[in-house]
Every structure is written in C-alpha cells, then in structure tokens.
Amino acid sequence: MLEVSLRTPPAYEELLEFLASEPSLKQLRHYHCSARAEYRVHRLLEKEADEQLSEAESAELDCYFRLRDSLEMIQARLREER
C-alpha cells in the first residue's frame, strides 16, 4: 500500500507540473495521474465521506477536480480532432 503522509504533495501538484512541462498533444491525450496521486485523492474522498476533511484538504480536492476536469475536456477535444 502506498504511504501518504503530511509531506505528500497535494494531489494536483503533479498535474500542474505536467501541464507546465509543455506536453505534446500525444502526451496530453494519454496522460493519467500516478497511483500515488490517485491514492491520495481516494484517501481524501474517504475523509470527506467521514466528515473529517480539513479546510485545506477540501481546497486541495477542489483544485484537483477543477484541473482534472479541465484536462479531461482538453482530452475530449483532442479525440474529436482525430
């Protein structure tokens, strides 16, 4: 099982790094979050369901989902253009 601690970067961090790296269209089309980021989001969603999510964690989830949703819209457009 992956370890997620207070030192684990926010789930959206790797997505921001990916987008900042000026990925090619092919890289954009095929991007998936790492298992570590997916696990962190899963843990945060569990905490949210148990009503134990801090304000900072809630903001992290919101930011992650906004970025992820934007990336998914970009990926959908790229698929349409094929």
Buried (B, 14 or more C-beta within 10 A) or exposed (E): EEEBEEEBEBBBBBBBEBBEEEEEEEEBBEBEBEEBBEBBBEBBEEBEEEEEBEEEBEEBBEBBEEBBEEBEEBBEEBEEEE
